[in-house]
């Protein structure tokens, strides 16, 4: 009897130890607005395999304890384990459903597989300076079918005609971020046959609401020119950006081929084949009102704009891609994180509302249980989803 009591106590204790870290992300995923606990939900997509493993272990331990003695404590721990099992099943099932709906797949075993060291870019260079515009960094991930590549005086020269290409603009709140932020995605796109240009732009301080969009247009013009040198078609370029980069990707894609915004260099950007925006910061005024994002105590996007909306309403309007929306803008794919606590979903879907109002072509994917930056972890759901749907989108429009 004593051994049974001791064994039951040990099993219950171990089950509780496993349940505590597992329950927080599960509860946070379903109740993202819950104080403190809701923030733990951001781990669910990235660490779903670990959470599932902990819940499974806890359930086995709780079952063992319950078999040794069916008291209130053991029954309660077992019931909690069972509820978490149901929660994990619902989360996994919904992720699989969303992936399948958009022609992708989700492999939990792959997510549990340790990520290999990502390969670096094929080439590092700069977009030439022009006037007051400084040199801007660019890293190129040549498509698998573009080798051999030789860099000559006139720029890169490929052994064969260039296929479709991607311009990527990183996130970082317009004050941070850097090149090479998504190496696994860049490698996957290159392996799919698309050369990726990961380009930089000027960030705050000082306020860059005028410079960053024209830098994005300059980067697009650079990609167009480079593709043309390689015998490619500059109209077969897709712009991708995330967060602040998503804003700039939309701005560049919608302004290219028009006189709405000028490039910051002596090149003209061609209208791209499409644009993909991941959690884009579209409604800048609304994000400021939410107070959900700040840097050193300064609310976003004051550092980028120069002050609050009450002081610079025209700048806030000019720095949003909504003002560039027309019926003939390039096809647009927008990914939004359902539980985004930094850029609330409504602040991103403002662009799809505007596109729908004018009859433009767009697709909106709301990623369930996801928070801001949901797609950064290698092998996790966001990465797997994008590795499938992005090449499909590019192929469909190029």
N, C-alpha and C positions, 0 to 999 in steps of 0.2 A: 504493500500500500504506500509506504513511504517513498519507494523508488518511483512509483507511478505519479505521485504528487510532485516529486522533484523533476521528473522527466517532463511532465505537463508544464510546469512552471518554466523550465528551460526552453521548451518549444514555443511557448507563448511569448516569452521575452524575445527570442530570436525573430519570431514572426512580426512582432511590433517594430523591432529594429529595421526590418526590411520594408515594412509598410509605410513608415514615416516618410522616407525620401521618395517613395513611389507615389504616395497619395497626393502630395503637394502639386506636382505637375498635372496629374489627372484632374484634380478638382479645379486647378487654375485654368485648364483648357476648357472646361465646361462653364466656369464662372470667372471669366477674365476681369470683370469689374469688381470682384471681391477684394477688399483691402488686403495688402500684403500677399495673401495666398494667390491672388489672381496673377501676379507677376511670375510665379513659378510655371505658369502655363507656357511660357515661351520656350521651355526646355522640351516640351512634349514631341515636337516634330524632329528635333535634332537627336534626342536621346530616347526615342520610343522603344528601341530594342532593349536598352538597359532598364527602363521602367517596366516593360513587359516581363523581363527576366526576374526582377525583384518581386513583382506581384505573383509570379508563378511560384517562386521559392517560398514566399510568405504563405501562399495558399496551401502548399504541401505541408509546411510546418504547422499551420493552424489546423489542418485536417488531422495531422498526427496527434496534436494536443487534444483535439475534440474527441478522438477515439479513446484517449486515455482517461478522459473525464469530461462529461458534458455539462460543465458549469456555465454560469452566465458569462464569465470572462472569455472562456474558450469559444463559446457560441458567438459572442460579439465579435471577437477577432476573426473568426471564420466568416461571419456575415460580411464584415468589412472587406475581407479579401475577395469574397465572391462579387461584391459590388464593384470593386476595382477591376476584376476580371471582365465584367460586363462593360465597364467604361473603356478599357483597353480595346475590347472587341469592337465597340461602337466607333471609336476613333480610327482604328485600323480599317474597318469596313468602309467608313466614309471617305478616307483617303484613297482607298482602292477604287471606290466608285467614281470619285472626281477624276482620278488618273485615267481610268478606262473611258469615261465620258469624253475625254479630250484626246483619245488615241494614244495614251501613255500607259505605263504600268508602274507598280510600286512593289519592290522586292524587299521585305523586311530582313531577309538573310543578307542581302547586299549591304543594307544599312549597318548590320552588325559586323560586316567585314572591315578590318582595319584599312584605312585609306593609305594608298601608296603615295610616296613623295611626288607631288605634281611636277611635271616638266616645265621648264621655263620657256620664255618666248624664243622664237627663231631668230629674232633680230630686235635690237633696240636702237632708236634714233630720235630725231627731233623734227617737228614741223618748223620750217624756217621762220625766223623773225620777219616782221614787216612793220615798218613805221614804229609806233609805240608798243606794238605787240611783241612780247618776248618770245624766244623759242619755247615751244611746248613739247613735252616728252611724248613719245609714242612707242609702243611695243607691238610687234607684229608676230602673229602666230600663223605661219604659212599653211595653207591647206595641204593635206597629204599628197594631193596630186599636182602640187605646184613646184615640186623639187625636180631638178636641182635649181637652187636660187643663187644667183651671183649678184653681188652689189657692185655696181659700176659708178662712174662719175655722174651719170644721169639718173641714178636711183636704182632700185632693185630690178633685176631682169630675170624673168622666169624662163624655164625651158619650154613652156607651152602656154597657150592662151589662158588667161585668168578666168576663173568662174565667179559666181556671186561672192560678195564679201560682206563683212559685218563691221560696223563701227560701234565700239562699246564706250560708254561714258560712266565712270564710277560714281558712287554715292559719297556721302560725307557731310551733308548739311550745308554745302557751299563753303565750308570752312576747312574741311579736311578731306580724307580719302586719298588714295594713291593708285598708281598703275599696278597691275598684277593682282587685283583684288579677287578675281574669279578664275584662277588657273585651271581648275578642273573643267569648268564650263568652256573656257577658251580651247582647251585641248579637245574636248568632245566635238565642238563645232568644226575645228580644223580637221579632225578625223572624219567628219561627215562631208568634207569637201569645201568648207567655207573659210577663206582667209579672214582672220580677226585682227582688226586694228584697235588696240586699247589706247585711247588718246586722253591726254590731260587737258585741263583748262584752268584759268586763273580763279583762285578762291580768295575769300575774305580773310583778314582785312586788307585793304579798305573795302567799302561796299562794291560788289562786283555784278550788280543786277544788269548793268549794261555790257560788261566785258564777257562774262561767262557764256551767254547765248551766242555771241558773235564768234567766240572761240570754238564753240561746238560746230558752228557753221563752217569755220575755217578747217576744222578737223575733217568734216564731211567732204569739203572741197579737196583736201589733201588725199583722202581715200579715192575720190573720183579720179583725180589726176594720176595717182599711182596705178590704179586699175587700168586706166587707159593706156599707160606706158606698157603694161603687161599684155595688152591686147584684149582686155576685158571690157565689159559694158558698164559704164558708171551708173546707169539706171538700175542695175541689179545689185544694189547695196541696201542693206537693212540696218537701221540704227537701233541699238539697244541701250537702255540706261536704267539704273535703279536709284530709287529715292530722289535725291537732288539731281542725280544724273538722268533719272527718268523725266524730270521736268525739262532738262536741257535737250534730251533726245527728242521729245515732242516738239519743243521750240524749233530745233534745227530741221526736223523732218517736215514740219508744216510751213516753215519759212523758205526752205530751199526751192529754187526755181521761181521765186517771187522777189519783189522789191520791198517786202515787209520788214526784213532785217538784213543788214549788210554783213558780209563776212569780215572778220578782223584781219584778213590777209588778201593779197591780190589774186584771189581765185574765186570763182563762182561755183557754188554747190548745185549739183543736179538734184532734182526731186527724187528721193529714194523710193525703192520699191515697197517699203513698209517700215513700221516702227513698233518696237516692243518696249513698254514701260512697266517696270516692276515697282510697286508701291510708290508711284511718283508723287512728288510734292506739288500738287496742282493748285489747290485752293490755299494760297499763302496767307491770305487774310484770315481764313478760317483756322489754320494751324496756329497762328498767333493768338487768336481768340481762345483756342483750346488750352494754350499754355503747356502743351504736352512735350515740347522739345526746347532745350536751352543749352547754351554753351557759356560757362563761366558766369552764370546768372543772367545772361542776356537771352531774351526770348527769341526763338527762331521765327521769322528770318530777319530780325532787325539788323544783324551784322551784314547781311547780304544786301539789304535794301537801303540801310542808312538810318532807320528809325521805325516807329510803329505805324500801323495803317492810318491812324488819325493825322499823322504828319505828312505821309507820302502816299496817299491813296492812288495816285496815278502810277507811281512806280510799282506798287503791288499788282495793279492791273496789267501793266506792261510786262511784268516778269512772269506772268502766268500764260501757259499755252492756250487757255480757253479763248483768249482774244484772237488767236490765229485760226480757230476752227472754221472750216468751210466744207462744203459738200464734197469737194474734190481732193481733200487731203489724203495722204497715203493710207492704205489699210493699217489699222491700229489694233494691237493686242495689248491689253492691260491686265496685269496680275495684281491682285489686292489681297493682303493678309487679313483674314476675318477678325482676328483679335489684335490688330496693330494698335499699340498704345502710344506710339510716337507720332505716326501719321494716320489718324483715324480713317477708316475705309471711305467715309463720305468725302474726305478731303482729296482722295485719289479719284473716286468715281465721278467727281465733278466733270472730268474730261469726257467720260462716256456719256454722261447726261447731255453735254453740249454736242457731242458727235451724233447722238440719237436725234436731237432736235433738228439737225440740218440734213439728216439722211445719209451721213457718211458711213463708210464701212468700218466696223470695229467688232471686236470680241472681248468680253470681260470674263475673267476667271477669278472667282473668289476662292482662295485657298483656306479650307476649314482649319480651325485651331491654330492658325499661323500667326506669328508676331512679326514685327519689323526685322528684316534680315533673315527671314526663314530659309532662304535658299543658299546660304553661305557655307553650310557644313557639308564636306564631301560625303557622298553616298547617301545622304539623308533624303527625305521626301522631296524637298524643294529642288535639289540638284537633279534627282532622277526625273522629276516632272519636266524641268526645263530642257534637259538633254533630249527629251522626246519631242516636246511641242515646239521648241524653237527651230530645229532643223525642218520640221514639217511646215511651219509658218513660212520660213525662208524659201523652201522649195515651192510652195504654193504660189508665191508672189514674185518669184524670179524665173 
